[in-house]
Amino acid sequence: MIPTLSYRLRRLNRGLRARLSLLRPGSDRLLSAAQPVLKIEYPGRIDSKALIVFLPGIGDLAEDFERQGFIHDLQRHHVAADAVAIDAHFGYYATRMLFERITEDVLAAATEAGYHEIWLVGVSLGGFGAACYAALHHERVSGLVLLAPYLGEKSIATEIADAGGVARWDAGPAAGHDFVRGLWQWLQQHVAHGEPRPPIYLGYGTGDKFAQANGLLADALPPAQVFAVAGGHDWRTWRKIWRLFLEKEAIGQRQHH
């Protein structure tokens, strides 16, 4: 791991640049989107054809998944999968490059390497990115794990709630650039038709700032695929959910010792 001070400075810089980009549209250059996207690979302990792709939140770094114990938990649960954390910061969302980079820099390489099972795991903004990618390229994704995903501003959550939930909501036409409404449309179609692939697993803290929107999605999913726990919008809560998911669901062919 990188020295703690260097890590903290990088993380602070990442968060400040992302928030400044949000406040000042057009300042995307503050977060240059490298091509190819930077990634950290974590080979599993056994030969596996399953790959887990981690997407960080708006102020997070790719290495946060290792620092917060997510990689350790994979090993502790003997999950038969390799993993890769991609440094998909807000710049990739602002420049609309995220989906292209996931396809070309991660999944194309995974296909060439012979992986036949691809899971996307995202926290906060990363959960939004993972879900949007699945909405556009569902045939490439074996499963989604969304941890406190950003699902739009409060207005759309209120709109859906006032309609009586996801199933009764009339999405209306979505402009090509309206990724939030487009995502909800896909989620509505996915759950309404009981599509088995990719399965969507949702986890969030009941005290999370996104709990209202997450709760609306939770109501539309099979209860077995929802993990709502006490907690807020933080890594401690997300890791608690991650462990619950790993204890319950298998990725690849889990090895028991």
C-alpha angles and dihedrals in degrees: 000000000000118000113282096241093050090048093050092049092049092048092048090049091049093052095046093049092048093051093046089052089053092050095044112042112208094038092104090129087076087076107038112202106225120216114247098030114244114251140179117217124211113190114208124237094254137037106278139176093200123092130193116205115201121205118194130219127258097278098029134101128225091248092059090087089062094041092050094051101253093125092045089053091054089055094043091053091046092235110184096225141099118228139210128190114205124206093231099161127174092278090072091054095044092051094041089237098121099093094045092050094048090051099043103032102035116016098037089054090045092053091048089050090054102252111157099179121058123181124187117209118185136174122209107319087010089059089054090050093048092049093046090050091052090049090057099035107022092152090066096052126077096186146348129223109190115189112194091327121199104244102176137286123317092262095070092044089053090047091053093044092050089053090057099259140311096305094054097039119112104216096191121199117329121210115234092251095047098097094166096057090040090053093051090049090055092046090051092051092043096054095035092058094039092236108192095201126095096016113215119220115190128194131175143149117258088229094049120127088234094048095112095056092038090051091055090054091044090056090056096048129077107272091236089064096054127085112187112173138167109275147079140254097302144106094255091062094042092052091050089055092044090056092049090051093050092049091053108032133047126223113196115337107324116220117220124203 
